[in-house]
Amino acid sequence: MMGALMAGPLSDYGVMVLALAGAGVIAGLVRAYIAHRTRLHAEREASARAAARATGLMGLAERPRGVVRIVERDRDGHREVEFGGREPLSGREEAA
């Protein structure tokens, strides 16, 4: 019985339903693609920021200056780094 109904021409209502379903599928695919590209861009930016941060910290660590204290707050959390001005670690303490 269902096959006989599908064999005939689609009514205006059926065409409208198919068009809306197709538009919904296309909109979903576009939305997924944009979300994917946004995630890739954010990861690439975070990676470049981390590389720049590491390069800058290595440059600061190599230069003999007084005390340099860096405090960072971002989506990854809170970090505090201090260079210079401290006494060398004793045998009991471990470097992190």
Secondary structure, 3 states (H helix, E strand, C coil): CHHHHHHCCCCHHHHHHHHHHHHHHHHHHHHHHHHHHHHHHHHHHHHHHHHHHHHHHHHHHHCCCCCEEEEEEECCEEEEEEECCCCCCCCCCCCC
